[in-house]
Amino acid sequence: MSSNAQPLYVVDGMPVFQNTFRPGTSTSNGTIGFVATEMQELDANPLLSIPTEDIESVQVLKGAYETARYGSQAVNGVILITTRRGQLGKPRLTYAGYGGVQRTRYRYDLLDAREYAVLRNETAQRYGDPAPYSAADIAALGTGTDWQREVLRTAAVQEHHLGLAGGSSATRYYVATDYLSQQGVVLNSRLRRYATRAAVTQQLGQRLRLEASGSLAHLEQRLPNNGVTSATLLALPTTAPNMPTTSIFELNPARLAEGNYQTPTHRRLLAQLRAEYRLPIGFTLDVRAGLERNTLRSHSYQMAVSGIPAGENGNLAFTYRQLVLSSALRYAHSFGQLQQHVVAASVEAQRQDRLTTTEQQSYLPGTAPGVTLGGSSSSTEDQLNFYQLTTDYTFAGRYQVRGTLRRDASSSFVVQDRWQWLPGGQVIWHASQEKFLAGTGFHLKLWTGGGRTSARGLTGRNFTYQFIPINGTISQRITVLTPDHTTHLDAGLEAGLPNNRLTVTVEGYTRRTRHQGITPTNTTDLARLRNTGLELTVRSSWQAGRLQATSQLAAAFNRNRLETDASVFGYFFAYHRTYSGQPLSTFNGLRYLGPDATGQPAFQDGNGDGRGNFADQAPLGSGLPRQLLSLNQHFALGRFGVQLQADGMFGQQMLNTTLLSLDVPEGLYRNSSGRVRQRWTPTTPTAEVPAAGTYFQTLASTYTLQSGNHARLSAVTVSYKVWEKEARSASVWLGGHNLLVLTKYRGYDPNVSSAGADNQQAGLDAGAYPTARTLLLGLRATL
């Protein structure tokens, strides 16, 4: 329930990517109304700092026992990333690269110049004003300016990766460099990345192994004003691109994109050292040290406006540093008749020290150095420690018991409630090892487990906003820290036919999160959140003649409900209201009944006072999906390979804040969507859209909310191996991303959330950057 529900990323055993740089309003270009999280954060996706070619494997941990092992940082799940290391053998040089184009998949349906002029005349007529456009004017207008064509473009993208790996039984090494260049589909947006990585493993004798790795990523971005997308859609089609701006209502979005922008430059250093020493009788000592250093420098620029010249109007500098020290003593041994008893255990201690500094200034372009309109600087430090005991016992390969017990402490919270116990456990029955299934080839495994996690180790993410009633009315909003405690129980089974012909995995879970508020004097339970869900995965490997294939279908179902007592009124945001008994991210608004006899919008009277108004708001659905589907399909025929991925999200509502204005047939200073073509007139009294000249904005209503249901062809790749000799090979491939989306949603893409990873404001599209369709041609070679 905190403001950022991002998972914990662990790269090669070290927690990383936990900090988010979020500037204040003094150096951001700002928007009117809701300022989306995605607009406030200048951070690039942290995963961009690791090129995909440098990644060996990715593993998602979400089970009760698995996440309990990561304690106070695992309340949102854990993603383990293992990077490439050296390999045994002579040096191998690898190249992987591609080039392609990106283009916006969907365009909004908007009125052209003639249609807007007709709407404008109807609006004037409604209020008894003279028509601003004559019949001759309308005929001469034509379609006018398509601002989406002026601002959105076909963008080039390319990436090149060069790696070298090799080694002997004692020494193995890996070095790589990577370059990524991507034009944005929005005018004056772009990204460039330069990355390098090196890793070496050295075996000293029979017992000691040393590892060292380091990576450095440098990212350069240019980000247009965060209101460009909305301005492009609202701009009048009767305004020409080269027409001088005479009014704030005639804003040229192309000039806005070119003149108002920011230039974040992001550098991220990851460095790790590891020493592993094998002791006698099954013990291993593992000592690790990790450094993450993340810097962000950005300058903001503005176009000339109201006598103020164009130029730089702000800068900021952020620095984040994390040091991690970890030591573990591990034990693994098997004993007894036929080695029936297998025991593994570990004792681990870890310390994380984090430092964040912030400096930002704003000023008028052209002013003397040191003359600022405002600025701020800050520095924060925090620390996370934990101690952990983990055990694992298996009898006869059939019965397995695993347990973990962590003792975590974070300096971010009050001293008297600093330490917490976070246990976890799991029981597994490997039924396929029983006599009644042994030798049949059938696979059957059942498990059940439980664990406890929290959010105390996720510094900077543990806050939300809450309202409480005072004398029956809503009090002022307060900010509370939220070190959530989550108890997670799950159970599942995995059953499979011989030779992986068919494998079915079913898992059910229930999660109960206790949402707390912390003050200098006490800790108070504010609310509870219940999650229940079911996940199903079906995998199959099959063959038809020379054609070999692997298919996987996954489905997930979730239901969540907020539980509060009488002292908590609810959780309020710009468009969401979450009360007890409702799911998170519930949109609260009016139920639209259609135009009345005069063409004015009418809303349902919920409280019986004879009027449908603000007091009649009711829950209208959640922005969080209730069902997820994913299909992965791979085919191999000789030298050809085909890989396909399709995804679906169902059961969620979407609110597009730009369509809040576009769907209203105001007909004055902004354009409207094609929906208003079917507006009310005296000759079409049953139309759904109100009459021309009507202005209303209820924030959320059944008139403005849309279904976010969609199915997507996410990726298709066709590859052909043109040459292969021993370990050397070369292949070409053709790929496409985001090729097809089946949806009734009328925005650029239904799978966006402008509130970032805030689970209480999901389903919000506040002028999100358009999702592009991508076509790529690539080459991969190993020499």
C-alpha positions in Angstrom: 0.0 0.0 0.0 3.0 2.3 -0.1 3.6 4.7 -2.9 6.1 2.5 -4.7 5.4 -1.2 -5.1 8.5 -2.0 -7.1 10.1 -5.4 -6.5 13.5 -5.9 -5.0 16.2 -6.4 -7.6 19.1 -8.6 -6.7 22.1 -8.7 -9.1 24.6 -11.5 -8.5 23.5 -11.8 -4.9 23.5 -8.0 -4.1 20.3 -5.8 -3.6 20.3 -2.9 -6.1 18.1 -0.4 -7.8 16.2 0.6 -4.7 16.6 4.4 -5.0 14.4 6.6 -7.2 15.4 10.2 -8.0 12.4 12.4 -7.9 12.9 16.2 -8.4 10.8 18.9 -6.7 8.6 21.2 -8.6 11.2 24.0 -8.7 13.1 22.4 -11.6 10.3 20.4 -13.3 8.2 21.9 -16.1 5.0 21.0 -14.4 1.5 20.4 -15.7 -1.9 21.7 -14.8 -3.8 19.3 -12.5 -2.5 15.8 -11.7 1.3 15.6 -12.0 2.0 11.9 -12.8 4.7 9.9 -11.0 6.1 9.0 -14.4 6.5 12.8 -15.1 8.1 13.5 -11.7 10.8 10.8 -12.0 13.8 11.6 -14.2 15.3 8.2 -13.6 15.8 5.9 -16.6 14.6 2.4 -16.1 17.4 0.9 -13.8 17.4 -2.3 -15.9 18.8 -0.2 -18.8 22.1 -0.2 -16.9 22.5 -3.9 -17.6 22.4 -4.8 -21.4 20.4 -7.9 -22.0 23.3 -9.6 -23.6 25.2 -9.4 -20.3 22.4 -11.3 -18.5 22.7 -15.0 -18.0 19.4 -15.6 -16.3 16.4 -14.0 -14.6 14.4 -15.6 -11.9 11.2 -14.2 -10.3 10.6 -15.1 -6.6 7.0 -14.5 -5.3 6.2 -17.5 -3.1 5.8 -17.3 0.7 9.0 -19.1 1.6 11.1 -17.6 -1.2 10.3 -14.0 -0.4 10.7 -14.5 3.3 14.3 -15.2 2.7 14.7 -11.6 1.7 12.9 -10.2 4.7 12.2 -6.5 5.0 12.9 -5.8 1.3 10.7 -8.5 -0.3 7.1 -7.4 0.4 6.7 -6.8 -3.4 8.6 -9.9 -4.6 12.2 -10.4 -5.7 13.8 -10.5 -9.1 17.1 -12.3 -9.2 19.5 -11.3 -12.1 22.6 -13.4 -12.8 25.1 -11.8 -15.2 27.4 -13.6 -17.5 30.8 -14.9 -16.4 33.7 -16.4 -18.2 33.7 -19.8 -19.7 36.1 -22.7 -20.0 37.9 -22.8 -23.3 39.7 -20.6 -25.8 38.6 -17.0 -26.2 35.3 -16.5 -27.9 34.2 -13.2 -29.5 30.5 -12.5 -29.7 28.6 -9.8 -31.5 24.9 -9.1 -31.1 23.3 -6.1 -32.8 20.1 -4.9 -34.4 18.6 -1.9 -36.0 15.0 -0.9 -36.6 12.2 1.6 -36.4 9.6 2.5 -33.9 6.2 4.1 -34.6 3.2 4.9 -32.5 0.8 2.0 -32.8 -2.4 4.0 -32.3 -3.6 7.5 -33.1 -6.4 9.3 -31.2 -9.5 9.9 -33.3 -9.9 13.7 -33.2 -12.0 16.3 -35.0 -10.5 17.9 -38.1 -10.6 21.6 -38.8 -14.0 21.6 -40.5 -15.6 19.4 -37.8 -14.2 21.7 -35.1 -15.5 24.8 -36.8 -19.0 23.3 -36.9 -18.8 22.4 -33.2 -17.6 25.9 -32.5 -20.6 27.4 -34.4 -23.0 25.2 -32.5 -21.5 26.3 -29.2 -21.9 30.0 -30.2 -25.5 29.4 -31.3 -26.3 27.7 -27.9 -25.2 30.8 -26.1 -26.7 33.3 -28.6 -23.4 34.5 -29.9 -22.6 35.1 -33.6 -21.1 32.1 -35.5 -17.3 32.6 -35.7 -17.1 30.6 -39.0 -19.1 31.2 -42.1 -20.0 28.4 -44.6 -17.2 29.7 -46.9 -14.7 29.7 -44.0 -15.6 26.1 -43.1 -15.3 25.0 -46.8 -11.9 26.6 -47.0 -10.5 25.1 -43.8 -10.2 21.5 -45.1 -8.9 19.0 -42.6 -6.5 21.5 -41.0 -3.4 20.6 -39.0 -2.9 17.0 -37.7 -0.9 17.8 -34.7 -0.2 14.1 -34.0 1.6 14.0 -37.4 3.6 17.1 -36.5 4.7 15.8 -33.0 4.9 12.0 -33.4 7.5 10.6 -35.7 9.0 7.4 -37.0 12.1 6.8 -34.8 15.2 4.8 -35.4 16.7 2.5 -32.8 19.9 0.5 -32.8 22.0 -1.5 -30.4 25.5 -3.1 -30.7 27.1 -5.5 -28.2 30.6 -6.9 -28.3 31.8 -9.5 -25.8 34.8 -11.6 -25.2 34.8 -14.7 -22.9 37.2 -17.5 -22.2 39.4 -19.1 -19.6 41.2 -22.0 -18.1 40.3 -24.3 -15.2 41.9 -21.7 -12.9 41.0 -18.3 -14.5 37.9 -17.3 -16.4 37.1 -13.9 -17.7 34.3 -11.9 -19.5 34.5 -8.4 -20.9 31.8 -6.6 -22.9 30.8 -3.2 -24.2 27.4 -2.0 -25.5 26.0 0.9 -27.3 22.2 1.7 -27.6 20.7 4.7 -29.5 17.0 5.3 -29.6 15.1 8.2 -31.0 11.9 8.9 -29.3 8.6 8.7 -31.2 7.9 12.2 -29.7 9.7 15.1 -31.3 12.9 16.1 -29.5 13.1 13.0 -27.3 16.0 10.5 -27.4 18.1 8.1 -25.3 21.7 7.0 -25.7 23.5 4.4 -23.5 27.1 3.5 -23.3 27.8 0.4 -21.1 30.8 -1.7 -20.3 31.2 -4.8 -18.0 34.0 -7.0 -16.9 34.1 -10.1 -14.7 36.9 -12.4 -13.6 36.9 -15.6 -11.6 40.2 -17.0 -10.1 40.6 -20.4 -8.5 43.4 -20.6 -6.0 44.2 -24.1 -5.0 41.4 -26.5 -4.2 39.5 -24.4 -1.7 39.6 -20.7 -2.5 37.8 -19.0 -5.3 37.8 -15.2 -5.9 35.4 -13.3 -8.1 35.4 -9.6 -9.1 33.0 -7.9 -11.4 32.1 -4.3 -12.4 29.9 -2.5 -14.8 29.4 1.1 -15.7 26.5 2.5 -17.7 26.2 6.1 -19.0 22.8 7.2 -20.2 21.9 10.5 -21.9 18.3 11.5 -22.4 16.3 14.4 -23.8 12.8 14.5 -22.4 10.3 17.1 -23.8 7.9 18.9 -21.5 5.7 16.3 -19.7 2.6 18.0 -21.0 3.5 17.6 -24.7 1.4 14.5 -25.3 -1.8 16.1 -23.9 -1.0 19.4 -25.6 -0.7 17.6 -29.0 -4.2 16.2 -28.6 -5.9 19.3 -27.3 -4.3 21.7 -29.9 -6.8 23.3 -32.3 -6.7 21.9 -35.8 -7.4 25.3 -37.2 -4.0 26.5 -36.0 -1.2 26.2 -38.6 2.3 24.9 -37.4 4.0 28.1 -38.5 1.4 30.5 -37.1 2.7 32.8 -34.4 1.3 32.2 -30.9 -1.0 35.0 -29.9 -2.8 33.3 -27.0 -2.2 30.6 -24.4 -5.1 28.8 -26.0 -3.2 28.5 -29.3 -0.1 26.8 -27.9 2.0 25.1 -30.6 2.8 21.6 -29.2 5.7 21.1 -31.7 7.3 24.3 -30.4 6.6 23.2 -26.8 8.4 19.9 -27.5 11.4 21.6 -29.0 11.6 24.5 -26.5 10.7 23.0 -23.1 12.8 19.9 -22.2 15.2 18.4 -19.8 18.5 16.6 -20.3 19.1 14.0 -17.7 22.5 12.3 -17.7 22.6 9.2 -15.6 25.6 7.1 -14.5 25.4 3.9 -12.6 28.4 2.0 -11.3 28.0 -1.6 -9.9 31.1 -3.3 -8.4 31.3 -6.6 -6.5 34.0 -8.7 -4.8 33.5 -12.2 -3.6 35.7 -14.7 -1.8 34.5 -18.3 -1.3 36.5 -20.7 0.8 35.7 -24.4 1.2 36.2 -25.7 4.6 36.4 -29.3 5.6 33.4 -31.6 6.1 31.0 -29.6 4.0 31.4 -26.0 5.2 31.9 -23.0 2.9 32.7 -19.5 3.9 31.2 -16.9 1.5 32.2 -13.2 1.9 30.9 -10.5 -0.5 31.2 -6.7 -0.9 29.2 -4.6 -3.3 29.1 -0.9 -4.3 26.4 0.9 -6.2 26.9 4.5 -7.1 24.2 6.3 -9.0 24.4 9.9 -10.2 21.9 12.0 -12.1 22.6 15.5 -13.6 19.9 17.3 -15.4 19.3 20.8 -16.9 15.9 22.1 -17.9 15.1 24.5 -20.7 12.1 26.7 -21.5 10.8 28.4 -24.6 10.3 32.1 -24.8 7.1 33.2 -23.1 5.5 36.4 -21.8 8.7 38.5 -22.4 11.0 35.9 -20.7 13.7 34.7 -23.1 14.3 31.1 -24.0 17.1 29.2 -22.3 18.1 27.2 -19.3 15.9 27.7 -16.3 17.0 25.0 -13.8 19.4 22.3 -12.9 19.7 19.5 -10.4 22.2 17.0 -9.1 21.4 13.7 -7.4 23.8 11.2 -5.9 23.1 7.8 -4.4 25.6 5.5 -2.9 25.1 2.0 -1.4 27.7 -0.2 0.3 26.8 -3.8 1.0 28.9 -6.2 3.1 27.8 -9.8 3.5 29.2 -12.9 5.1 27.7 -16.4 5.2 28.8 -19.8 6.5 27.1 -22.6 4.6 26.9 -26.3 5.2 25.8 -29.1 2.9 26.2 -32.8 3.6 24.4 -36.1 2.9 24.7 -39.2 5.1 23.0 -42.3 6.2 22.3 -45.5 4.3 22.1 -44.8 0.6 22.7 -41.1 1.5 19.0 -40.8 2.5 19.6 -37.7 4.6 20.5 -34.5 2.9 21.1 -31.4 5.0 21.9 -27.9 4.1 22.1 -24.9 6.4 23.6 -21.4 6.4 24.2 -18.5 8.8 24.4 -15.1 7.2 24.8 -11.5 8.2 24.6 -8.4 6.0 24.9 -4.7 6.3 23.7 -2.0 3.8 24.8 1.6 4.1 23.0 4.1 1.9 23.6 7.8 1.3 21.5 10.2 -0.9 22.3 13.8 -1.7 20.1 16.3 -3.6 20.8 19.7 -5.0 18.4 21.7 -7.3 18.0 25.2 -8.4 15.6 27.2 -10.6 16.2 30.6 -12.3 15.2 32.8 -15.1 17.0 32.3 -18.5 19.7 34.9 -19.0 20.0 36.0 -15.4 23.4 36.5 -13.8 25.1 33.4 -12.2 23.9 32.9 -8.7 20.6 34.7 -9.1 18.0 32.0 -8.5 14.3 31.8 -8.0 14.7 29.0 -5.5 16.6 26.0 -4.6 17.1 23.2 -2.1 19.7 20.7 -1.0 19.5 17.7 1.3 21.4 14.7 2.4 20.1 11.5 4.0 21.7 8.4 5.3 20.2 5.1 6.4 21.3 1.6 7.2 19.8 -1.9 7.0 21.2 -4.9 8.9 20.0 -8.4 9.1 21.0 -11.8 10.5 19.6 -15.0 9.1 19.5 -18.7 9.7 18.4 -21.0 6.8 17.9 -24.8 7.0 16.9 -27.4 4.4 16.4 -31.1 5.1 15.4 -33.9 2.6 14.7 -37.5 3.5 15.1 -40.2 0.9 14.5 -37.7 -1.9 10.8 -37.6 -1.0 10.2 -35.4 2.0 11.7 -31.9 2.2 11.5 -29.3 4.9 12.9 -25.8 4.5 13.0 -22.9 7.0 14.4 -19.4 7.4 14.5 -17.0 10.2 15.7 -13.4 9.7 16.2 -10.6 12.2 16.1 -7.3 10.4 16.6 -3.7 11.5 16.4 -0.4 9.6 17.6 3.0 10.8 14.7 4.6 9.0 12.2 3.9 11.8 11.9 4.6 15.5 14.4 3.1 17.8 11.9 1.2 20.0 10.4 -0.7 17.1 13.6 -1.2 15.1 14.1 -4.9 15.0 11.7 -7.5 13.7 11.6 -11.2 13.2 10.7 -12.4 9.7 10.3 -16.2 9.6 9.4 -18.5 6.7 9.0 -22.2 6.1 8.0 -24.7 3.5 7.2 -28.5 3.3 7.6 -30.3 0.0 6.5 -33.8 -1.0 8.3 -35.1 -4.0 5.7 -37.7 -4.7 7.3 -38.9 -7.9 10.0 -40.5 -5.8 7.5 -42.7 -4.0 7.4 -46.4 -5.0 4.0 -46.1 -6.6 5.4 -43.6 -9.2 9.1 -44.4 -9.3 10.2 -45.5 -12.7 7.0 -44.4 -14.4 8.3 -41.1 -15.7 5.4 -39.2 -14.2 6.3 -36.2 -12.1 4.4 -35.0 -9.1 5.3 -32.5 -6.4 3.2 -30.8 -3.7 4.1 -28.1 -1.3 2.8 -25.7 1.3 4.5 -22.8 2.9 4.3 -19.6 4.8 6.4 -16.5 5.4 6.5 -13.0 6.7 8.0 -10.0 4.9 7.9 -6.2 5.4 8.7 -3.0 3.7 11.0 -1.5 6.3 14.1 -2.0 4.2 12.7 -0.2 1.2 13.8 3.3 2.1 12.1 6.2 0.4 9.0 4.1 -0.6 7.3 3.8 2.8 4.7 6.5 2.7 1.2 7.1 1.6 -1.6 9.6 2.2 -4.6 9.1 4.5 -7.7 10.9 5.6 -9.5 10.4 9.0 -12.9 11.8 10.0 -13.2 14.7 12.4 -16.8 15.4 13.5 -18.1 13.4 10.5 -16.1 15.3 7.9 -12.9 14.6 6.1 -9.8 16.0 7.8 -6.8 17.4 6.1 -4.6 14.8 4.3 -1.7 13.5 6.3 1.4 11.7 5.2 2.2 8.5 7.1 5.1 6.1 7.0 4.0 2.6 6.2 6.4 -0.2 7.2 3.9 -2.9 6.0 4.0 -6.4 7.5 2.8 -9.1 5.2 2.0 -12.7 6.2 1.9 -14.9 3.2 0.6 -18.5 2.9 0.6 -20.6 -0.2 0.1 -24.2 -1.4 0.5 -25.8 -4.8 1.2 -28.8 -6.9 3.2 -29.6 -10.0 2.3 -32.7 -12.1 3.8 -33.8 -15.4 3.8 -36.5 -18.0 7.0 -38.3 -19.0 9.5 -36.5 -21.2 8.0 -33.1 -20.4 5.1 -33.8 -22.8 2.8 -31.9 -20.4 3.4 -30.2 -17.0 0.7 -28.4 -15.0 1.4 -26.2 -12.0 -1.3 -24.8 -9.8 -0.7 -22.5 -6.8 -3.1 -20.7 -4.5 -2.1 -18.0 -2.0 -3.4 -15.6 0.6 -1.6 -12.5 1.8 -2.5 -10.3 4.7 -0.7 -7.0 5.0 -0.8 -4.9 8.1 -0.5 -1.2 7.2 1.0 0.9 10.0 1.6 4.5 10.7 4.7 5.5 12.7 5.2 8.6 14.7 8.0 9.6 17.1 6.0 8.2 20.0 4.1 5.1 18.8 3.2 2.7 16.0 -0.5 2.5 15.0 -2.3 -0.1 12.9 -4.1 1.9 10.2 -5.5 -0.6 7.8 -5.2 -4.2 6.6 -5.1 -5.5 3.1 -6.2 -9.0 2.1 -5.0 -10.6 -1.2 -6.1 -14.0 -2.4 -5.2 -15.5 -5.7 -4.7 -18.5 -7.9 -2.0 -19.1 -10.6 -2.0 -21.8 -13.2 0.7 -22.7 -15.7 0.5 -25.4 -18.4 3.7 -26.3 -20.3 4.1 -28.8 -23.1 7.0 -30.0 -25.3 5.9 -31.7 -28.5 7.1 -32.7 -31.9 5.5 -33.2 -35.3 7.9 -34.7 -37.8 10.9 -32.5 -37.9 9.0 -29.6 -36.1 9.9 -29.3 -32.4 7.8 -27.0 -30.2 7.5 -25.8 -26.7 4.2 -24.2 -25.5 3.4 -22.4 -22.2 0.2 -20.9 -21.0 0.0 -19.0 -17.7 -3.0 -17.5 -16.0 -3.3 -15.5 -12.7 -6.4 -14.4 -10.8 -6.3 -12.0 -7.9 -8.8 -10.4 -5.5 -7.8 -7.8 -2.9 -9.8 -5.9 -0.3 -9.0 -3.1 2.1 -10.0 -3.5 5.7 -10.1 -0.5 8.1 -11.8 0.3 11.4 -14.0 3.3 12.2 -11.1 5.6 12.9 -9.9 5.6 9.3 -12.0 7.4 6.7 -10.2 6.2 3.6 -7.4 6.8 1.2 -8.0 9.7 -1.1 -6.2 10.7 -4.3 -7.1 12.9 -7.3 -9.2 10.2 -9.0 -9.3 7.3 -6.5 -11.1 6.7 -3.3 -10.5 3.5 -1.4 -12.7 2.6 1.5 -13.0 -0.5 3.7 -14.3 -3.5 1.8 -13.1 -2.2 -1.6 -10.1 -3.2 -3.7 -7.2 -0.8 -4.0 -7.2 1.8 -6.8 -11.0 2.1 -6.8 -12.3 4.9 -9.0 -14.9 7.0 -7.2 -17.4 9.0 -9.3 -20.8 9.5 -10.7 -23.0 7.2 -12.8 -23.8 8.9 -16.1 -27.4 8.6 -17.4 -27.0 10.5 -20.6 -28.2 14.0 -21.7 -31.4 15.4 -20.3 -34.2 17.0 -22.4 -32.0 20.1 -22.9 -28.8 18.2 -23.8 -27.2 18.7 -20.4 -25.5 15.7 -18.8 -27.5 13.9 -16.2 -26.1 11.7 -13.4 -27.7 9.2 -11.1 -29.2 10.5 -7.8 -27.6 8.2 -5.2 -28.7 9.9 -1.9 -32.3 10.6 -2.9 -32.1 14.4 -2.7 -33.5 14.7 -6.3 -30.2 15.8 -7.8 -27.3 13.9 -9.3 -24.2 15.8 -8.1 -20.8 15.5 -6.4 -22.5 14.1 -3.2 -23.7 11.0 -5.2 -20.2 9.6 -6.0 -19.9 5.9 -5.7 -17.3 3.2 -6.4 -16.9 2.5 -10.1 -14.3 -0.2 -10.3 -10.6 -0.7 -9.8 -7.6 0.2 -11.9 -5.9 -3.1 -10.9 -6.4 -6.1 -13.2 -8.1 -9.1 -11.8 -6.8 -11.6 -14.4 -3.6 -12.0 -16.3 -2.9 -14.3 -19.2 0.4 -15.1 -21.0 1.2 -17.4 -23.9 4.7 -18.3 -25.0 5.3 -20.4 -28.1 8.6 -21.6 -29.6 9.0 -23.6 -32.8 12.2 -25.0 -34.3 12.6 -26.5 -37.8 16.1 -27.2 -39.0 17.9 -23.9 -39.0 14.7 -21.9 -38.5 13.3 -20.8 -35.2 10.2 -18.8 -34.3 9.4 -17.4 -30.8 6.1 -15.7 -29.9 4.7 -14.1 -26.8 1.1 -12.9 -26.3 -0.3 -11.3 -23.1 -3.7 -10.2 -21.8 -5.0 -8.1 -18.9 -8.6 -8.2 -17.8 -10.9 -6.8 -15.1 -9.5 -3.3 -14.7 -10.8 0.2 -15.4 -8.8 3.0 -17.1 -9.1 6.8 -16.7 -7.5 8.9 -19.4 -7.2 12.4 -18.1 -6.7 13.9 -21.6 -10.0 12.4 -22.7 -11.6 14.0 -19.7 -11.3 17.2 -21.8 -11.5 15.7 -25.3 -14.8 13.9 -24.7 -16.5 17.1 -23.6 -18.1 19.0 -26.6 -17.0 22.4 -25.2 -16.1 23.8 -28.6 -14.0 26.7 -27.4 -10.3 26.7 -26.9 -9.4 23.0 -27.4 -10.1 20.2 -29.8 -12.5 17.3 -29.1 -12.4 13.6 -29.8 -14.3 11.9 -32.5 -16.8 10.7 -29.9 -18.5 14.1 -29.8 -19.6 13.6 -33.5 -22.5 11.7 -31.9 -23.5 14.6 -29.7 -27.0 15.6 -28.6 -29.0 17.9 -30.9 -32.8 18.6 -31.0 -33.0 16.2 -33.9 -30.9 13.4 -32.1 -32.3 13.5 -28.6 -31.1 9.9 -27.8 -27.4 10.6 -28.4 -25.1 9.6 -25.6 -22.9 12.8 -25.7 -24.2 16.1 -24.3 -24.9 19.1 -26.6 -22.3 21.4 -28.0 -21.1 24.0 -25.6 -21.5 21.8 -22.6 -18.7 21.8 -20.2 -18.5 19.3 -17.3 -15.8 17.5 -15.6 -16.6 15.0 -12.9 -13.1 13.6 -12.7 -14.3 10.0 -12.8 -17.7 8.8 -14.0 -19.1 6.1 -16.1 -19.0 8.6 -19.0 -15.2 8.9 -18.8 -14.0 5.5 -17.5 -13.1 2.9 -20.0 -12.4 -0.8 -19.8 -8.7 -1.6 -19.8 -9.2 -5.2 -21.0 -6.8 -6.1 -23.8 -4.9 -8.9 -25.5 -1.5 -8.1 -27.0 0.9 -9.7 -29.4 3.8 -8.6 -27.4 6.7 -10.1 -29.4 7.5 -12.2 -32.5 11.0 -13.3 -33.5 12.0 -15.3 -36.6 15.6 -16.5 -36.7 17.7 -18.4 -39.2 21.2 -19.9 -38.5 23.2 -19.1 -41.6 26.5 -20.8 -40.4 27.6 -23.1 -37.7 30.9 -24.8 -37.0 31.7 -26.3 -33.6 31.2 -23.5 -31.1 31.2 -20.8 -33.8 27.9 -19.7 -35.4 26.1 -16.8 -37.1 22.4 -16.2 -37.3 20.1 -13.4 -38.4 16.7 -12.6 -37.0 13.6 -10.4 -37.7 11.6 -9.3 -34.7 8.6 -7.2 -33.8 7.3 -5.9 -30.5 3.9 -4.6 -29.6 2.6 -5.5 -33.0 -1.1 -5.9 -32.3 -3.3 -4.9 -29.4 -7.0 -5.9 -29.3 -8.8 -3.5 -27.1 -11.6 -0.9 -27.0 -9.5 1.5 -25.1 -9.2 4.9 -26.9 -5.8 5.9 -25.6 -2.3 5.1 -26.9 -2.1 2.0 -24.8 -4.2 0.4 -22.0 -1.2 -1.0 -20.2 0.1 2.2 -18.6 0.0 3.6 -15.1 0.9 7.3 -14.8 1.1 6.9 -11.1 4.1 4.6 -11.5 4.1 1.6 -9.1 1.5 3.1 -6.7 -1.1 0.4 -6.2 -3.6 2.9 -4.9 -3.6 4.9 -8.2 -3.5 2.2 -10.9 -5.3 2.5 -14.2 -4.4 6.2 -14.7 -3.3 7.5 -18.1 -2.2 11.1 -17.6 -0.9 11.8 -21.1 1.5 8.8 -21.0 4.3 8.7 -23.5 3.0 6.7 -26.5 3.9 3.0 -26.6 5.5 2.2 -29.9 5.3 -0.6 -32.3 8.9 -1.8 -33.1 10.3 -3.7 -36.1 13.9 -4.9 -35.9 16.5 -6.7 -38.0 19.4 -8.3 -36.0 22.6 -10.3 -36.3 24.2 -12.6 -33.8 27.6 -14.2 -34.2 30.2 -16.1 -32.2 33.7 -16.5 -33.4 
